[in-house]
């Protein structure tokens, strides 16, 4: 089962490799993004950043297939973009928690900073709302395990998205 699905375009960094893994108690990290999975350099570098944790770097389809074939494993899935997360959730794979962690602005897009570390375009906001709809109206944001959990839909609304 996917115990925790985090949307974080930084993918794996110290905070994820140590703090989140200890907090979640997952067996492994799965990085889920089609372009990242096709990049041989990232497939080598990301596991090295995970400080000894098992890391799989998969496409969206590979992530879904793996989760369905290993329902008894405890997985921490990190999606680069909200669209990656939406595809996983739409697949029907069991996802216990979804958290919006970080989304750096993408040059050339029209975005709004809803927090100091989360940039959201109108298209992103629609995807986030669809994720929430599929999860009974719930979508949270928590930058680190030490930060409080916030209602991400409220953040979008406050920022006109």
C-alpha positions in Angstrom: 0.0 0.0 0.0 1.1 3.5 -0.6 1.3 4.8 2.9 2.3 8.3 1.9 2.2 10.0 -1.5 4.1 13.3 -1.5 4.0 15.9 -4.3 7.5 17.4 -4.2 9.4 18.5 -7.4 12.7 18.3 -5.5 12.1 14.5 -5.3 14.7 13.1 -2.9 16.7 15.3 -0.5 17.9 14.9 3.1 14.6 15.8 4.6 12.8 13.2 2.6 15.5 10.5 3.0 15.8 10.8 6.8 12.9 12.7 8.5 10.0 11.6 6.3 11.1 8.0 6.0 11.5 7.7 9.8 8.1 9.3 10.3 6.3 7.2 7.7 8.1 3.9 8.4 8.0 2.9 4.8 9.9 0.0 3.3 11.0 1.9 0.3 10.7 5.2 -1.7 9.3 5.2 -5.2 10.0 8.3 -7.3 7.2 8.5 -9.8 7.6 10.6 -12.9 7.9 9.5 -16.6 10.7 11.8 -17.5 12.8 11.2 -14.4 12.4 7.4 -14.9 13.8 7.8 -18.5 16.8 9.7 -17.3 19.7 7.4 -16.5 21.6 10.0 -14.5 18.7 10.6 -12.2 18.1 6.8 -11.8 21.6 6.6 -10.4 21.7 9.9 -8.4 18.3 9.6 -6.6 19.1 6.4 -4.8 22.4 7.8 -3.7 20.6 10.8 -2.2 18.4 8.5 -0.1 21.0 7.6 2.4 20.7 3.9 2.4 16.9 3.7 1.8 15.7 1.5 -1.0 14.7 3.7 -3.9 12.8 2.7 -7.1 12.6 5.3 -9.9 9.5 4.4 -12.0 7.2 5.8 -14.6 3.6 6.4 -13.6 2.6 3.1 -15.1 5.4 1.2 -13.4 4.5 2.8 -10.0 0.9 1.7 -10.4 1.8 -1.8 -11.5 4.3 -2.2 -8.6 1.9 -0.9 -6.0 -0.8 -3.3 -7.3 1.6 -6.3 -7.3 3.0 -5.5 -3.8 0.0 -4.5 -1.7 1.6 -5.7 1.6 4.6 -3.4 1.2 4.7 0.0 2.9 5.5 2.5 0.2 6.4 6.2 0.2 5.8 7.6 -3.3 7.2 10.9 -4.3 5.5 12.4 -7.4 7.3 15.3 -9.2 4.0 16.9 -10.3 0.4 16.9 -9.2 -0.5 15.3 -12.6 1.7 12.3 -11.6 -0.1 12.0 -8.3 -3.6 12.2 -9.9 -2.8 9.4 -12.3 -1.7 7.1 -9.4 -4.8 8.0 -7.4 -7.1 7.5 -10.4 -5.7 4.0 -10.9 -7.4 2.8 -7.8 -4.2 1.9 -5.9 -4.8 2.3 -2.2 -3.2 5.6 -1.0 -3.4 6.3 2.7 -2.2 9.9 2.7 -1.5 12.6 0.1 0.6 15.6 1.0 1.6 18.6 -1.1 5.2 19.3 0.0 7.0 21.5 -2.5 6.5 22.9 -5.9 9.0 25.3 -7.2 7.9 27.8 -9.8 8.4 26.7 -13.4 9.9 29.4 -15.6 7.4 30.6 -18.3 4.3 29.6 -16.4 1.8 31.9 -14.7 1.9 30.8 -11.1 0.8 32.0 -7.7 2.9 31.3 -4.6 0.5 29.8 -2.2 3.3 29.3 0.4 6.9 30.3 0.3 7.7 26.9 -1.3 4.6 26.0 -3.3 3.9 27.6 -6.7 0.5 26.8 -8.3 -0.8 27.5 -11.8 -4.5 27.5 -12.6 -4.1 24.1 -14.3 -2.3 22.8 -11.2 -5.1 24.1 -9.0 -7.7 22.1 -11.0 -5.6 18.9 -10.6 -5.2 19.5 -6.9 -9.0 19.9 -6.6 -9.6 16.7 -8.6 -7.2 14.9 -6.2 -9.1 16.2 -3.3 -12.5 15.2 -4.8 -11.2 11.7 -5.3 -10.1 11.6 -1.7 -13.4 12.7 -0.1 -12.5 16.4 -0.3 -9.2 16.2 1.6 -5.8 17.4 0.5 -3.1 18.5 3.0 0.2 20.3 2.9 3.0 19.7 5.3 6.5 20.9 4.3 8.4 19.0 7.0 7.3 16.6 9.7 7.9 19.4 12.3 5.4 21.7 10.5 1.7 21.5 11.1 -0.7 19.9 8.6 -2.6 22.5 6.7 -5.7 22.2 4.5 -4.3 22.7 1.0 -7.7 23.5 -0.6 -8.1 26.4 1.9 -4.6 27.7 0.7 -5.7 27.6 -2.9 -9.0 29.4 -2.1 -7.1 32.1 -0.1 -4.9 32.7 -3.1 -7.7 33.0 -5.7 -7.1 29.6 -7.2 
